[in-house]
Amino acid sequence: MFLLNRQQRHRVNYTWMIISSLLVALLPFFLFLGLYLKSFLLLHDYRLTDLLFSPVWKPGNGQFGFYPFIVGSVWVTLIAMMISGPICILTAIYVTQYTRKRFLRVMHPAIDMLAGIPSVVYGVWGLLVIVPFISRYLGPFFGVKTTGYSILAASFVLSIMIIPFILNILIEIFRSIPDALKEASFSLGATQWQTVKSVLVKKAMPGIIAAFGFGLARAFGETMAVLMVVGNVVKLPKSVFDPGYTLPSLIANNYGEMLSIPQYDSALMFAALILLAVSLFFNLLMHFFIERYNKY
């Protein structure tokens, strides 16, 4: 039996660690390159501006306008962030600054449980609760006739889905702030709320912005739950009560049956490329912002 000496084992382990680190670092590049190569057929035949800003989606006629899907994704994501953002920041402040640690120990399993629920369960919940509520009560309240399958329904469901993801990050950010900052503020006569508003939130601001940025990138790519309640109608929504269509829903609805049509397959790969590019952009932007903010 061949045995390695300590120096050789060290070299083998060090080599595997280097290879693993390089694979992790290069994985986004490989993903981007693979999707770009699969999208090249479409990018070769059409200008990028026509693909991104044309509102006409008629694959049978060779018209591939992604603008309605991009707009639908942006609407759903931004409205979901507007709903979940205040809930997450206020909850994180409350459980870390105003309650006992015992309450936080109870909250953590509940938050983790919400994060572990499959997205299709959220989608079914949206079908049973959110869609009827919008069609029967919320729409008529605003004088709008709607089926309930809408941008607003998808935003409600998506906001519930991303709350655990953002909230976990925010809780850890506030817990990492040194107690000395709070004690110094109290010693100067500041109240609890003044300390939270003027000291803790300011100290945690880079992390708060990063948490929302990562949450936005995560929300932009959610598929199944949004697909079930957004309506999946290819048109530019004029209000939150209109149905829409998102990029992930486009891929999920059409990918399996359209593999035999090369140009259509390339179009779906281009939709995936857009999602990856947006996700990478927001993640890199958040890292860049944190680095610049910490320098000052």
Backbone bond lengths (Angstrom), bond angles and torsions (degrees), N, CA, C in turn:
res aa  C-N    CA-C-N  psi(-1)  N-CA   C-N-CA  omega(-1)  CA-C   N-CA-C  phi
1 M - - - 1.472 - - 1.528 109.29 -
2 F 1.324 113.72 127.10 1.462 118.84 -176.57 1.527 109.67 -84.14
3 L 1.322 115.37 124.58 1.459 120.35 179.90 1.517 109.58 -116.84
4 L 1.311 115.92 139.93 1.458 121.56 178.22 1.519 109.44 -91.16
5 N 1.299 115.10 143.27 1.459 117.86 174.53 1.521 109.47 -77.96
6 R 1.320 115.63 174.96 1.459 119.92 -173.93 1.522 112.02 -61.48
7 Q 1.315 118.59 -40.87 1.464 121.32 -179.35 1.522 111.06 -65.69
8 Q 1.315 117.71 -39.37 1.454 120.83 179.26 1.532 110.92 -68.18
9 R 1.344 116.59 -40.87 1.469 119.55 177.16 1.511 110.64 -61.61
10 H 1.322 115.62 -39.04 1.463 119.96 177.93 1.528 110.53 -61.54
11 R 1.308 117.71 -43.83 1.462 120.94 -179.97 1.523 111.69 -64.96
12 V 1.348 116.25 -42.44 1.476 119.78 178.78 1.521 111.00 -62.63
13 N 1.327 116.37 -47.28 1.461 120.03 -179.85 1.519 111.56 -63.81
14 Y 1.331 116.01 -40.69 1.462 120.19 179.09 1.528 110.62 -64.29
15 T 1.319 117.10 -40.46 1.468 121.22 178.94 1.521 111.38 -63.68
16 W 1.355 117.06 -43.86 1.455 119.82 178.69 1.525 111.69 -64.79
17 M 1.311 117.37 -36.44 1.462 119.85 177.84 1.529 111.01 -65.43
18 I 1.340 117.44 -40.55 1.458 121.61 178.21 1.530 110.52 -64.02
19 I 1.346 115.66 -45.68 1.470 119.86 -179.74 1.528 110.68 -62.66
20 S 1.336 117.55 -43.40 1.470 121.04 179.46 1.517 111.08 -63.24
21 S 1.325 116.92 -42.31 1.466 120.55 179.65 1.525 111.24 -64.05
22 L 1.339 116.41 -41.26 1.464 119.95 178.96 1.529 111.53 -65.66
23 L 1.332 116.45 -38.90 1.463 119.36 178.68 1.528 111.07 -62.38
24 V 1.329 115.95 -43.85 1.471 119.80 179.35 1.531 110.29 -64.38
25 A 1.338 116.71 -42.14 1.462 120.44 -178.13 1.523 112.00 -68.31
26 L 1.329 117.16 -34.23 1.462 121.18 -175.87 1.528 113.32 -91.60
27 L 1.333 117.45 -9.38 1.463 120.24 -177.27 1.532 113.07 -57.12
28 P 1.364 119.56 -46.48 1.477 118.02 176.52 1.525 112.83 -58.44
29 F 1.335 116.87 -37.59 1.463 119.72 178.45 1.524 111.03 -63.95
30 F 1.346 117.42 -43.33 1.462 120.59 179.35 1.534 110.93 -64.33
31 L 1.343 116.52 -40.35 1.459 119.95 177.71 1.529 110.63 -61.88
32 F 1.326 115.81 -46.04 1.462 120.23 -178.87 1.525 110.53 -63.93
33 L 1.328 116.95 -43.03 1.462 121.08 -179.04 1.527 110.93 -64.64
34 G 1.334 117.16 -43.26 1.458 120.24 179.63 1.518 112.31 -61.77
35 L 1.334 116.89 -44.79 1.460 120.38 179.85 1.526 111.10 -68.18
36 Y 1.323 116.65 -36.21 1.469 119.57 178.10 1.529 111.01 -64.14
37 L 1.326 116.97 -42.95 1.461 120.00 179.44 1.530 111.29 -64.77
38 K 1.333 116.22 -38.22 1.465 119.60 177.82 1.525 111.67 -70.69
39 S 1.338 117.14 -25.67 1.470 121.45 -179.98 1.518 112.54 -90.02
40 F 1.320 117.13 -5.56 1.469 120.41 -171.00 1.523 112.21 -61.92
41 L 1.339 117.23 -33.70 1.466 119.94 179.54 1.529 110.75 -59.28
42 L 1.319 116.75 -43.51 1.468 120.51 179.18 1.519 111.00 -71.69
43 L 1.326 117.29 -42.96 1.461 121.24 -179.23 1.527 111.78 -66.33
44 H 1.310 117.13 -26.97 1.468 120.92 178.31 1.520 111.62 -73.53
45 D 1.334 116.81 -33.06 1.470 120.74 -175.43 1.521 113.49 -92.18
46 Y 1.338 118.18 -18.88 1.464 121.15 -175.57 1.522 109.79 -132.15
47 R 1.328 114.76 151.06 1.466 118.97 174.87 1.525 109.49 -75.50
48 L 1.321 115.60 147.52 1.458 120.69 -178.19 1.524 111.23 -60.85
49 T 1.336 117.76 -41.05 1.472 120.78 -179.76 1.519 111.64 -63.41
50 D 1.346 117.18 -36.50 1.465 119.80 178.07 1.522 111.06 -66.85
51 L 1.317 116.79 -38.23 1.463 120.28 179.39 1.526 111.63 -67.59
52 L 1.327 116.77 -41.87 1.463 120.75 -174.23 1.521 113.34 -79.74
53 F 1.319 117.96 -29.48 1.468 119.72 -170.36 1.527 114.21 -118.87
54 S 1.306 118.47 2.35 1.464 119.93 175.28 1.525 109.91 -82.69
55 P 1.341 118.69 132.76 1.469 120.81 -178.85 1.529 113.45 -87.93
56 V 1.323 117.78 1.27 1.469 121.45 -173.69 1.531 109.52 -98.86
57 W 1.317 115.52 120.88 1.460 121.11 176.61 1.529 108.61 -119.11
58 K 1.325 116.64 95.71 1.463 123.33 177.44 1.523 108.27 -136.41
59 P 1.331 116.95 80.10 1.470 120.04 -175.60 1.519 113.18 -58.50
60 G 1.335 117.18 -31.45 1.455 119.40 179.08 1.515 112.93 -64.30
61 N 1.332 116.89 -27.13 1.467 121.92 177.52 1.518 112.64 -99.76
62 G 1.319 116.10 7.99 1.461 119.33 179.60 1.513 114.17 76.33
63 Q 1.338 118.03 25.26 1.460 122.29 179.56 1.532 108.74 -111.62
64 F 1.324 115.93 113.68 1.456 121.65 -175.83 1.525 109.42 -120.81
65 G 1.309 115.97 81.92 1.464 120.97 177.71 1.515 110.41 -99.08
66 F 1.316 116.92 116.21 1.466 121.29 -176.55 1.525 113.16 -90.88
67 Y 1.312 117.11 -0.50 1.468 119.60 -174.44 1.531 113.19 -59.08
68 P 1.350 120.67 -44.20 1.472 118.89 178.02 1.528 113.33 -60.13
69 F 1.330 117.39 -35.45 1.472 120.72 -179.48 1.533 111.03 -73.22
70 I 1.327 115.86 -37.80 1.467 119.33 177.67 1.525 110.12 -65.65
71 V 1.344 116.11 -45.62 1.469 120.20 179.21 1.529 110.51 -62.23
72 G 1.334 117.14 -43.88 1.464 120.06 178.44 1.520 112.21 -60.38
73 S 1.331 116.52 -42.14 1.465 120.14 179.09 1.519 111.35 -65.24
74 V 1.334 116.95 -41.72 1.467 121.05 -179.23 1.523 110.34 -65.82
75 W 1.333 117.28 -44.95 1.462 120.77 179.24 1.526 110.88 -58.71
76 V 1.316 116.71 -52.15 1.463 121.05 -176.73 1.520 110.71 -60.83
77 T 1.334 116.58 -44.03 1.467 120.57 -176.79 1.521 111.77 -67.05
78 L 1.333 117.57 -47.98 1.465 120.73 -176.90 1.527 111.72 -65.37
79 I 1.328 117.25 -41.40 1.469 119.51 179.71 1.531 110.20 -67.43
80 A 1.324 116.48 -38.55 1.468 119.69 176.35 1.521 110.84 -61.65
81 M 1.340 117.23 -40.62 1.467 120.21 178.27 1.520 111.21 -67.08
82 M 1.331 117.75 -36.29 1.470 121.10 178.05 1.528 111.02 -65.11
83 I 1.321 116.97 -32.51 1.464 120.51 178.97 1.523 110.88 -78.17
84 S 1.327 116.69 -47.63 1.464 120.78 -173.29 1.521 113.26 -80.28
85 G 1.338 118.15 -28.15 1.459 121.16 -175.66 1.527 114.03 -56.60
86 P 1.347 118.44 -57.80 1.479 118.86 179.39 1.527 112.97 -60.54
87 I 1.340 116.98 -37.22 1.465 119.91 179.26 1.522 110.57 -61.98
88 C 1.321 116.49 -44.19 1.467 120.82 -177.39 1.523 111.72 -66.84
89 I 1.337 117.81 -46.59 1.464 120.12 -175.52 1.526 110.69 -68.39
90 L 1.334 118.04 -40.49 1.462 120.39 179.83 1.527 111.37 -69.58
91 T 1.327 116.86 -38.82 1.467 120.42 177.78 1.525 110.95 -65.11
92 A 1.332 116.26 -43.24 1.469 119.86 -179.99 1.525 111.10 -62.70
93 I 1.330 117.44 -41.29 1.464 120.70 178.23 1.521 110.59 -64.72
94 Y 1.325 116.11 -42.92 1.466 119.55 -176.62 1.529 111.80 -65.17
95 V 1.337 117.06 -48.73 1.470 119.28 -173.49 1.527 112.16 -74.74
96 T 1.329 118.31 -19.59 1.468 119.51 179.91 1.521 113.25 -99.50
97 Q 1.332 118.44 -21.74 1.463 120.43 -173.68 1.531 114.25 -118.31
98 Y 1.311 118.39 -23.06 1.456 120.24 -173.13 1.530 113.96 -116.20
99 T 1.302 118.77 -8.39 1.461 120.29 -178.55 1.533 110.05 -118.94
100 R 1.300 115.16 168.32 1.449 120.73 176.88 1.530 110.07 -76.72
101 K 1.325 115.55 158.87 1.465 120.61 -179.42 1.523 111.50 -62.64
102 R 1.339 116.42 -25.28 1.456 120.10 178.92 1.531 110.88 -62.60
103 F 1.330 116.31 -38.79 1.467 120.55 179.41 1.525 110.76 -65.74
104 L 1.335 117.20 -39.49 1.458 120.88 178.65 1.524 111.06 -65.51
105 R 1.341 117.05 -34.40 1.467 119.52 177.45 1.521 111.24 -66.53
106 V 1.313 116.84 -27.08 1.468 120.43 175.83 1.522 110.80 -80.37
107 M 1.318 116.46 -36.07 1.456 120.90 -177.77 1.517 112.67 -68.45
108 H 1.321 117.58 -38.37 1.469 121.00 -175.07 1.530 112.68 -57.36
109 P 1.342 118.98 -48.42 1.474 117.73 177.83 1.525 112.89 -61.30
110 A 1.343 116.75 -35.97 1.460 119.52 179.20 1.529 111.25 -65.54
111 I 1.340 116.04 -41.68 1.467 120.00 178.41 1.528 110.52 -64.99
112 D 1.338 116.75 -43.50 1.462 120.82 179.28 1.526 111.10 -64.15
113 M 1.332 116.65 -34.77 1.449 120.28 178.79 1.530 110.68 -66.29
114 L 1.333 116.29 -40.77 1.464 119.72 176.71 1.528 111.06 -63.37
115 A 1.336 116.26 -38.56 1.464 119.93 -180.00 1.519 111.84 -67.80
116 G 1.332 117.26 -27.08 1.458 120.37 -177.05 1.514 114.92 -88.73
117 I 1.330 118.15 -5.77 1.467 120.45 179.45 1.532 109.56 -70.44
118 P 1.340 119.33 131.49 1.468 120.98 178.78 1.525 111.94 -59.93
119 S 1.317 115.53 146.43 1.465 119.83 -176.45 1.519 112.36 -62.97
120 V 1.338 117.27 -30.02 1.460 119.41 -179.83 1.526 111.29 -65.21
121 V 1.338 117.22 -29.49 1.468 120.36 177.17 1.529 109.63 -66.78
122 Y 1.336 116.75 -42.29 1.464 119.56 174.73 1.523 110.46 -60.89
123 G 1.329 116.62 -38.31 1.462 119.85 178.95 1.517 112.26 -64.00
124 V 1.334 116.96 -42.81 1.467 120.41 177.72 1.527 110.35 -64.07
125 W 1.335 116.02 -41.07 1.468 119.86 176.73 1.526 110.48 -60.31
126 G 1.329 116.58 -40.70 1.458 120.11 177.48 1.519 111.85 -63.21
127 L 1.342 117.27 -39.69 1.465 120.94 178.16 1.526 111.87 -64.33
128 L 1.330 116.27 -39.44 1.465 120.75 -174.74 1.518 113.44 -82.60
129 V 1.343 117.09 -27.98 1.467 119.99 -172.60 1.529 112.22 -117.69
130 I 1.328 117.46 -56.58 1.459 120.76 -171.63 1.524 112.27 -69.57
131 V 1.328 117.35 -47.88 1.470 120.51 -177.98 1.534 111.47 -60.62
132 P 1.347 120.37 -50.24 1.478 119.22 176.76 1.527 113.21 -61.77
133 F 1.336 117.10 -36.96 1.468 119.87 179.96 1.531 110.89 -62.54
134 I 1.315 117.00 -42.33 1.469 120.33 -180.00 1.520 111.08 -68.73
135 S 1.333 117.17 -43.28 1.466 119.96 -176.32 1.531 112.56 -71.61
136 R 1.332 117.87 -33.95 1.460 120.57 -174.77 1.522 113.79 -94.11
137 Y 1.331 117.22 -30.97 1.455 119.38 -171.96 1.537 113.19 -121.50
138 L 1.319 116.78 -56.10 1.460 119.63 -172.60 1.520 111.90 -68.33
139 G 1.328 117.11 -44.44 1.463 119.91 178.36 1.525 112.52 -61.39
140 P 1.344 118.83 -54.00 1.462 119.98 176.91 1.523 113.87 -58.55
141 F 1.335 117.56 -32.60 1.464 120.27 178.75 1.524 110.96 -60.81
142 F 1.333 116.65 -35.63 1.461 121.14 178.49 1.531 112.15 -96.39
143 G 1.334 117.12 10.45 1.456 120.82 178.00 1.512 114.05 71.52
144 V 1.335 116.85 29.36 1.472 121.95 -177.71 1.518 109.03 -118.18
145 K 1.331 115.58 132.31 1.448 120.71 174.99 1.519 108.81 -92.49
146 T 1.312 116.98 119.81 1.457 121.28 -175.68 1.513 110.36 -146.03
147 T 1.320 115.71 152.48 1.467 120.88 176.80 1.521 111.70 -79.91
148 G 1.316 117.05 -13.28 1.459 121.07 -176.84 1.508 113.10 98.49
149 Y 1.332 116.38 -26.51 1.468 119.98 175.62 1.521 107.59 -78.36
150 S 1.307 116.43 105.99 1.459 118.82 -167.03 1.521 111.22 -157.40
151 I 1.333 114.16 172.88 1.464 121.99 173.62 1.525 110.11 -58.25
152 L 1.325 116.53 -41.27 1.464 120.83 -177.25 1.524 111.21 -65.81
153 A 1.331 117.47 -42.04 1.461 120.34 178.77 1.531 110.92 -61.98
154 A 1.328 116.20 -44.60 1.465 119.80 178.48 1.525 111.09 -63.73
155 S 1.326 116.92 -36.97 1.462 120.54 -179.97 1.523 111.25 -67.19
156 F 1.332 117.51 -40.86 1.463 120.91 177.17 1.530 110.96 -60.04
157 V 1.328 115.66 -48.97 1.468 119.89 -178.50 1.525 110.15 -63.79
158 L 1.321 116.59 -44.40 1.470 120.47 -177.98 1.525 111.14 -65.40
159 S 1.323 117.16 -37.39 1.469 119.81 179.87 1.523 111.14 -63.10
160 I 1.336 117.64 -38.49 1.458 120.95 177.23 1.522 110.53 -66.14
161 M 1.332 116.35 -36.61 1.465 120.31 -177.46 1.524 112.80 -68.54
162 I 1.333 117.88 -36.28 1.459 119.86 -174.66 1.519 113.19 -91.35
163 I 1.330 118.10 -9.23 1.462 120.27 178.62 1.533 111.99 -56.66
164 P 1.330 120.71 -48.37 1.478 118.78 -179.75 1.523 112.56 -60.79
165 F 1.333 117.72 -38.59 1.463 121.38 -178.56 1.529 111.03 -63.08
166 I 1.335 116.94 -49.45 1.466 120.92 -178.36 1.523 110.56 -71.26
167 L 1.331 116.63 -40.58 1.464 120.86 -175.14 1.521 111.59 -64.31
168 N 1.317 117.88 -40.68 1.465 120.54 178.09 1.525 111.35 -59.95
169 I 1.326 116.65 -41.74 1.468 120.45 178.87 1.524 110.53 -65.07
170 L 1.330 117.33 -45.54 1.463 120.89 -177.67 1.528 111.70 -64.62
171 I 1.323 117.02 -38.87 1.464 119.79 179.39 1.523 110.23 -62.22
172 E 1.327 116.61 -44.66 1.469 119.65 179.49 1.527 111.27 -65.35
173 I 1.331 117.13 -34.47 1.471 120.59 178.62 1.521 110.53 -64.42
174 F 1.329 117.59 -47.40 1.464 120.29 -178.78 1.525 111.42 -69.58
175 R 1.327 117.32 -32.74 1.464 119.45 178.89 1.525 111.97 -71.09
176 S 1.336 116.91 -23.67 1.472 120.20 -178.19 1.527 112.95 -82.38
177 I 1.344 118.08 -8.55 1.465 120.75 179.38 1.534 109.10 -71.84
178 P 1.307 119.36 129.51 1.476 121.71 -177.76 1.531 111.97 -60.96
179 D 1.323 115.92 140.50 1.462 121.02 178.23 1.530 111.62 -64.57
180 A 1.323 116.58 -22.46 1.465 119.73 -179.22 1.522 111.67 -61.31
181 L 1.322 117.85 -32.89 1.471 120.46 178.72 1.525 110.73 -64.81
182 K 1.328 116.62 -44.03 1.469 119.78 178.32 1.523 111.48 -65.08
183 E 1.311 115.70 -43.14 1.467 119.06 -178.68 1.524 111.39 -64.97
184 A 1.323 117.14 -37.43 1.459 120.03 176.91 1.512 111.26 -64.75
185 S 1.333 116.41 -39.53 1.468 120.08 178.80 1.520 111.24 -66.84
186 F 1.333 117.55 -42.80 1.461 121.04 178.20 1.526 111.46 -63.56
187 S 1.330 116.22 -36.16 1.462 119.67 -178.72 1.525 112.11 -66.96
188 L 1.343 116.05 -22.17 1.477 120.13 177.40 1.523 112.39 -89.47
189 G 1.314 117.09 4.12 1.460 121.30 176.16 1.505 114.93 93.56
190 A 1.319 118.89 8.76 1.460 121.19 179.90 1.524 110.32 -73.71
191 T 1.322 116.01 147.31 1.461 120.92 176.00 1.534 109.46 -80.03
192 Q 1.331 114.70 173.69 1.468 119.09 179.12 1.527 111.00 -60.08
193 W 1.332 117.07 -47.00 1.463 120.10 -178.08 1.529 111.23 -67.72
194 Q 1.312 117.96 -39.15 1.464 119.93 177.03 1.522 111.27 -62.40
195 T 1.316 116.29 -38.50 1.464 120.40 177.40 1.527 111.03 -64.50
196 V 1.330 115.75 -44.49 1.470 119.55 179.33 1.516 110.48 -63.42
197 K 1.331 116.22 -47.06 1.470 120.53 -173.51 1.525 112.09 -71.11
198 S 1.309 117.72 -43.81 1.462 121.10 -170.39 1.523 114.34 -96.76
199 V 1.327 117.08 -19.30 1.465 119.60 -176.63 1.525 111.32 -114.04
200 L 1.328 115.96 -59.00 1.467 119.49 -172.44 1.526 112.46 -69.36
201 V 1.326 116.13 -46.39 1.470 118.98 -179.58 1.523 110.78 -64.01
202 K 1.328 116.76 -39.45 1.466 120.07 178.33 1.525 110.87 -64.31
203 K 1.326 116.03 -41.83 1.471 119.86 179.14 1.529 110.88 -65.68
204 A 1.328 116.29 -37.39 1.464 120.79 -175.60 1.519 113.38 -88.33
205 M 1.338 118.34 -0.01 1.461 120.86 -171.92 1.524 113.98 -55.67
206 P 1.343 120.67 -44.91 1.473 118.23 177.75 1.529 112.42 -57.90
207 G 1.330 116.36 -42.61 1.455 120.01 179.15 1.517 112.51 -67.06
208 I 1.336 117.08 -36.96 1.464 120.72 178.74 1.521 110.22 -63.55
209 I 1.323 116.30 -47.50 1.465 120.33 179.72 1.527 110.37 -62.90
210 A 1.326 116.50 -41.60 1.461 119.92 178.78 1.529 111.22 -63.64
211 A 1.336 117.35 -40.78 1.463 120.59 179.26 1.518 110.99 -61.23
212 F 1.330 116.61 -43.67 1.464 119.76 178.15 1.525 111.28 -68.04
213 G 1.328 116.84 -36.09 1.460 119.46 178.05 1.518 111.78 -65.47
214 F 1.328 117.03 -44.97 1.461 120.30 177.56 1.531 110.75 -65.70
215 G 1.336 116.40 -37.51 1.458 119.56 177.24 1.517 111.81 -64.43
216 L 1.330 116.64 -38.65 1.458 120.79 178.06 1.521 110.99 -63.85
217 A 1.334 116.34 -44.41 1.466 120.11 178.40 1.524 110.66 -62.63
218 R 1.331 116.47 -38.75 1.467 120.69 178.37 1.527 110.38 -66.78
219 A 1.318 117.48 -43.54 1.459 121.36 -176.90 1.524 111.81 -67.31
220 F 1.338 117.16 -33.95 1.452 121.21 -176.27 1.524 111.95 -61.49
221 G 1.330 117.43 -27.31 1.457 120.61 -176.60 1.516 115.45 -103.25
222 E 1.340 118.66 4.28 1.460 120.20 179.60 1.531 110.46 -65.22
223 T 1.335 115.94 142.01 1.466 119.50 -169.12 1.520 113.85 -117.84
224 M 1.338 116.44 -71.26 1.452 120.20 -162.08 1.523 113.50 -63.16
225 A 1.334 117.44 -49.72 1.461 119.74 -177.27 1.525 111.16 -63.13
226 V 1.330 116.92 -41.01 1.462 121.08 178.84 1.520 109.96 -65.15
227 L 1.317 116.80 -43.42 1.464 121.55 -179.47 1.528 111.81 -56.19
228 M 1.331 117.12 -35.60 1.458 121.37 -173.85 1.524 113.59 -74.98
229 V 1.341 117.83 -20.93 1.469 118.98 -173.25 1.522 114.43 -125.65
230 V 1.339 119.14 -6.51 1.466 120.05 -173.20 1.528 112.72 -81.34
231 G 1.324 117.89 -17.87 1.460 120.35 178.14 1.516 113.95 105.79
232 N 1.334 117.56 -35.89 1.465 122.88 177.35 1.528 112.36 55.42
233 V 1.319 116.16 52.29 1.466 123.39 176.02 1.522 107.76 -114.73
234 V 1.327 116.46 126.17 1.461 120.77 -176.65 1.526 109.48 -80.81
235 K 1.323 115.51 89.82 1.457 121.11 174.77 1.518 108.28 -161.09
236 L 1.323 115.30 162.05 1.461 119.80 177.46 1.519 109.25 -80.20
237 P 1.330 119.21 117.77 1.467 120.56 -179.78 1.523 111.20 -68.16
238 K 1.326 115.53 139.46 1.465 121.16 178.30 1.528 111.90 -100.60
239 S 1.310 116.70 -18.33 1.461 120.76 176.65 1.523 108.01 -150.10
240 V 1.332 115.72 171.01 1.466 119.91 -178.85 1.520 112.14 -70.66
241 F 1.341 117.63 -13.65 1.459 120.88 179.05 1.523 112.46 -88.63
242 D 1.324 117.66 -4.35 1.460 121.55 177.44 1.520 110.65 -83.07
243 P 1.337 116.57 149.19 1.469 118.52 172.97 1.521 110.59 -70.09
244 G 1.299 115.90 159.12 1.457 120.77 179.23 1.518 110.54 -143.69
245 Y 1.310 114.30 -171.87 1.473 120.44 -179.32 1.520 106.45 -149.20
246 T 1.320 116.85 129.11 1.458 120.52 -178.21 1.528 110.41 -106.73
247 L 1.319 115.71 162.18 1.465 120.54 179.68 1.536 112.75 -60.60
248 P 1.340 119.71 -46.45 1.472 118.64 177.66 1.531 112.59 -61.05
249 S 1.332 116.69 -37.33 1.461 119.80 179.03 1.525 110.88 -65.97
250 L 1.331 117.34 -37.20 1.462 121.47 177.11 1.522 110.73 -59.00
251 I 1.322 116.76 -45.41 1.461 120.69 -178.75 1.530 110.24 -67.27
252 A 1.330 117.07 -46.19 1.463 120.93 -176.42 1.524 111.86 -65.61
253 N 1.317 117.68 -36.03 1.459 121.15 -177.18 1.518 113.56 -75.41
254 N 1.331 117.97 -28.12 1.458 119.92 -167.72 1.523 115.54 -120.11
255 Y 1.322 117.91 -13.11 1.471 117.86 -168.44 1.530 112.74 -63.94
256 G 1.318 118.76 -46.61 1.455 120.10 -173.99 1.512 114.54 -60.99
257 E 1.329 116.84 -43.57 1.462 120.49 -174.03 1.518 113.34 -87.16
258 M 1.327 118.90 -8.43 1.456 120.79 -175.84 1.530 113.17 -108.20
259 L 1.341 117.18 10.97 1.460 119.49 -179.50 1.518 112.14 -64.50
260 S 1.350 117.24 -26.49 1.462 120.60 -176.58 1.527 112.88 -79.25
261 I 1.342 117.82 -8.38 1.468 121.43 179.67 1.527 107.47 -106.98
262 P 1.327 118.25 104.66 1.473 120.36 -171.00 1.524 114.01 -55.82
263 Q 1.336 117.35 -44.65 1.465 118.98 -176.65 1.521 111.60 -68.91
264 Y 1.332 116.81 -38.01 1.463 120.89 177.64 1.528 110.14 -66.72
265 D 1.328 116.16 -42.91 1.462 120.60 176.39 1.521 111.00 -59.03
266 S 1.330 116.51 -41.71 1.461 120.69 178.18 1.527 110.90 -64.94
267 A 1.338 117.00 -36.02 1.466 120.74 179.12 1.526 110.86 -65.06
268 L 1.329 116.73 -40.61 1.463 119.77 178.78 1.520 111.07 -67.75
269 M 1.326 116.78 -35.71 1.461 119.94 175.66 1.532 111.07 -66.86
270 F 1.324 116.17 -33.00 1.463 119.54 176.66 1.530 110.40 -67.81
271 A 1.337 117.14 -36.62 1.470 120.31 174.87 1.526 110.37 -61.21
272 A 1.332 116.69 -42.01 1.468 120.17 176.87 1.522 110.78 -65.28
273 L 1.330 116.85 -35.75 1.466 120.68 178.13 1.530 110.88 -64.67
274 I 1.321 117.08 -39.25 1.465 120.85 177.08 1.529 110.18 -62.11
275 L 1.325 116.80 -45.09 1.470 120.83 179.11 1.515 111.19 -60.52
276 L 1.329 116.41 -44.77 1.461 119.79 179.89 1.518 110.94 -64.53
277 A 1.326 117.12 -41.46 1.463 120.75 -179.50 1.523 110.97 -63.38
278 V 1.329 117.21 -42.67 1.470 120.70 179.39 1.522 110.42 -64.62
279 S 1.326 116.84 -43.94 1.467 120.91 179.72 1.528 111.26 -62.34
280 L 1.332 117.20 -46.03 1.464 120.63 179.02 1.520 111.22 -64.43
281 F 1.324 116.03 -38.77 1.471 119.75 -179.38 1.520 111.14 -61.35
282 F 1.335 117.03 -47.83 1.460 119.63 -177.52 1.523 111.64 -69.02
283 N 1.323 117.16 -37.15 1.455 119.29 177.97 1.528 111.54 -65.64
284 L 1.326 116.86 -44.48 1.461 120.12 178.33 1.518 111.32 -66.40
285 L 1.330 116.45 -37.83 1.462 120.39 179.06 1.517 110.94 -63.32
286 M 1.332 117.44 -41.80 1.461 120.81 179.56 1.529 111.32 -65.93
287 H 1.324 116.90 -41.48 1.467 119.54 177.49 1.530 110.95 -64.13
288 F 1.322 116.42 -41.20 1.464 120.40 178.48 1.524 111.03 -63.94
289 F 1.337 116.30 -41.61 1.466 120.38 -179.98 1.516 110.96 -63.94
290 I 1.333 116.99 -43.00 1.464 120.54 -179.62 1.515 110.64 -62.84
291 E 1.343 116.97 -43.18 1.461 120.51 179.90 1.525 111.37 -63.26
292 R 1.334 117.17 -44.14 1.471 120.60 -179.69 1.536 110.99 -66.98
293 Y 1.349 115.87 -39.88 1.471 119.22 -178.42 1.521 110.97 -67.35
294 N 1.311 117.41 -38.84 1.466 120.78 -178.07 1.532 111.84 -69.12
295 K 1.331 118.56 -22.78 1.447 120.66 177.96 1.527 112.17 -69.29
296 Y 1.333 114.78 -24.40 1.465 118.75 -178.85 1.525 111.13 -103.54
